[in-house]
Amino acid sequence: MHGSSAHGLHLGYSAQELQTSVYAPFFKPQMQALPAHVREAIATGAMAHELFPGAESAHALQRGGYWPVETGYTVTPDGAIRVFVLTHMPGVSPAMWDWWFAWHGNEAQRYKLWHPQAHVHVAWEDGRSDLDHYVNRVSKVVEYVGSDRLNLDIRFVAPARLGIDEARLKARGEVAICARGSLSGTPMETGWLVHHLRPVHGGCEMRSRFWIAGDNVRPRGMPGLLGKALARLAARVRPFGATQGQELLVHCAQEMNHLAGILPELYQSFAPKQSASFLESSP
């Protein structure tokens, strides 16, 4: 599974990498079929935007129960797409995902384990590979969403930035991975993402939220009226639509389900031993 491209980047593992990489045993090029609830969301198509709360409601993920739509997508009147995905993860803990988001960004071979048919490259903007956290760092990724190969900057932020109570997360054994996304090389931040993980019997579940384009666009470091005006102009340059919403839903469902199947093994093999204690604390 090796397709060469510009700058020496390639999809998947090369024949040499499959022979020599310590991660090769975890590289599974074939992906499982999408879960039934994801296939149903694809068949349903774009839904009413009122069913999809905006980024200002991210804090409501901490309430019990579920939102009106947990897996689906919409296009809002301001031209934004909102994509929600629920992933069930037996045998996986929220702590494993917290570890993964810091660990995978150090090497492209790690990143490719996550989505072997779409992930091309990853690197930290700060160039550091000796850190074990991701908040307040920027992950520069190259990946396919649908057939579009994108160069993206994922700027991880503290959950509190989106109004999420971090003390409550910790008390409940939950994790919220939050970030601002942008196209690499541009000053415009184009969207928000949240992956909220909460323990359930036998594992955990991830509730992913993407709010992209439209009113989510802002120039970095320019919060005032001028920034808002520039954001409106930028949002019109690259409009998003239902096709992008469906492609992102599929991409998220594929990568989260795929990695969930190998994450416990990865965690046991590569996480610091003092923190790899999920089996002792699983619900």
Helices and strands as residue ranges (DSSP letters): E 3-4, G 6-8, E 10-11, H 15-20, G 24-26, H 36-44, G 49-51, G 55-62, E 72-75, E 81-90, H 94-103, G 104-106, H 108-114, E 119-124, E 138-145, E 148-157, G 159-162, H 166-172, E 175-183, E 188-200, E 203-212, G 214-216, E 218-219, H 225-237, H 242-270, H 278-281
